[in-house]
């Protein structure tokens, strides 16, 4: 227990494990924590739906050698949905990305980075009911970089439109 505390305190503030944990991780909390402390993979969030893999590579390769980028996709439309995974060859490079890229702007959006226990096939797809990310289902603000209004608001707007009411009557 003492060595774990020492290991965590030796990490700089910007590279410490965040509070986020993947709720679909196959394994115990302890196994997940262990993988997070050794991983070379980062979860990148708050991306524009229009950000390209090339833009992500250009930004993250400043921190070190990027092994691969896995774009997050809407599971229905197979289009980008605002997140990705960036895997580095070395933990030190991933730590540099956490230190220097987290909180910077890409495509006029503040990029959010967090440790990921390692990419597993299937995780590239959004987990929201409509195929995208859950957070975009309930967003009430208008965000052109993330597809406009959230899906719940879009659905309500469609249902209350005059054209829809006319179709419902026929």
Protein Blocks (a to p, Z undefined) as FASTA:
>chain_A
ZZmmmmmmmpcfklmccfbdcfkbgcdfklmmmmmmmmcbdcdehiafkbcfklmmmmmm
mnoccfbdcddddfklopaehiacdddfbfklmmmmmmmmgopaeehiacdddddebice
hjlpcfbfnopafklmmocbdcfknopaafklmmmmmmmpmklmmmmmZZ
